[in-house]
Amino acid sequence: MAAVLASRDDEVPVLGVFDAANKKEAAIELLRLGEAVQFIANASVLGYDVRSAMIFYGAPGAPSLRARHCEQLWAKYGMLLVTSDCSS
């Protein structure tokens, strides 16, 4: 959790998001880690299937975040993940 907060402004790839409306994998541009977590945590409301979604961050070989991790992080930290000031 601390690593995610520390890296929340890093640009990260998001893979494995399926756009149900277009019936194909969604092309997600690089997002800041905090924004990526927010997107994945709320994606089902927007018509995306994120069962296979992964966010890669940190050094190569570092753990990735899956949809359930994003939901947990968003529920616990919410807007702190997308703000630049961590002292709030």
N, C-alpha and C positions, 0 to 999 in steps of 0.2 A: 504494500500500500504506500509506504513512504517513497519507494522508487518511482511509482506512478506520479505521485504529487511532485516529486523533484523533476520529473521529465515531462510534465504536463504541457509545456510549450514546444517540445520537440516535434518536428514534422514526422509523421509515421504513415506507412501504408496500411490500408484496410482491405482485406481480401475475403472472398467467400460470401459476399452479400448478394442475395438473389432478389431481383426486382420482379415481384409477382405480376405486376401489371404488364410488363413487357416480356415476361417469361424468359429472362436471360440474366446472366450475372451482371450486376451493376458495376459500372466503371466509376470507382470512387477516387477522386484526386487525393493527393497527400493532404492530411489534416493534422492540426495540432493534436497531440495525444489526448488532452482533455476534451476537445471537440469530438474526437473519434469515439471516446468512451460514451459521451452524451448521445451521439448519433446511434451507436449500436444499442445502447440501453433503451432508446425510444423508437427504433427503426420499425418494429412491428406495427406501430400505430400509423406509420407512413406507407405501409404496404410492402415492406421488405421482409424477406425470410433471412434471419441471421443465424440459423442453426449451425452453419458451417463457417461463420465469420471468425476471423482472427486479426488481431492487431499486433504487429511486430514492432517492438521498441527496444531501445538500449543497444548494447553491444551484440554482435552476431552470436547466436547461441543462447541469448537471454530468453527467459520464458516469454511466451506470447499471451495475450489476453483473449479469452473466448467470450461469447455473449453473456454467459452467467457471471463471469468476473466483472464485466462492464455494468451489468445490472446491479451487482453488489456495490461496486465502487460508486456508481451514480446515486444509489439509495443512501449511502453513508456520507459521501462528500459533496454531491450535487454541484452547485455553482462554484465551489472552491476549485473544482477541476478546470473551469473555463475562465477564471479570473487570473490576472497576472500577479495580484497581491496576495500572498499566502498568509499575511498577518491578520486577515479578517477573522 
